[in-house]
């Protein structure tokens, strides 16, 4: 069994490839929930839903969020009534968020709510939120802080980040399901998602780093040179005092990473790193990189 730490768009692209090599029942995905928030009565869990929709064959693979060919009538009607939502939510996507919100209000854990939604979508991959308690990512800016969704989605990341903070300040414990998956895995893959705001919150959850120190861990860099393949990882790593390169990612994962993969085009040298094509521009390239990862896991 392979366990994957996931967030953002990079890791789901790798998961797309892993599913071509392995049955879904041999995959567990531990997903970042630091970007979760409540929106108009529904509970938005964007990284969880990206994985769910991918595995259900519903994901919009042009945007790597939301449901393909979704409509936005509800979002537009809310806007006409003066309700400006932080995220543009599709109608079918909203159904997922409304159900999750209702389940949480009834007392379900996020893990149980995710399992209920996965079962409804026919998803066999184990999709595991990193924690059942909130741990919200905020971007520090001049004059205050913004929730990640406000900073990246509504403000398009146009406000210079000064650092990152989480609420609450003390990380929650990882769920028992997460720690069991990490303990049972033949290998754990840290996917090429934002190291600070996608993978960082997972690593902060109680028990995760301890579990990874006894696991075989393969990490894939999301950087080529001094720029991430996509997203705001470069700016956020700089804001946190980290080198925005594969070397900086490798340093961030020190002590838990056994094998580090960086792109064949990356001019930055990380001693001992495995080189591969990490630009998963289509399903075939995702499958190829996943094959490299699994070959390393089998060795």
Secondary structure, 3 states (H helix, E strand, C coil): CEEEEECCCHHHHHHHHHHHHCCHHHEEEEECCCCCEEECCEEECHHHHHHHHHHHCCECCCCCCCECCCCCHHHHHHHHCCCCCCCCCCHHHHHHHHHHHHHHHCCCCHHHHHHHHHHHHCCCCEEEECCCCCCEEEEEECCEEEEHHHHHHHCCCCCCCCEEEEECCCCCECCHHHHHHHHHCCEEEECCCCHHHHHHHHHHCECHHHHHHCCCEEEECCEECCEECCCCHHHHHHHCCCCCCHHHHHHHCCCCCCEEEEECCCCCCCCCCEEECCCCCCHHHHHHHHHHHHHHHHC
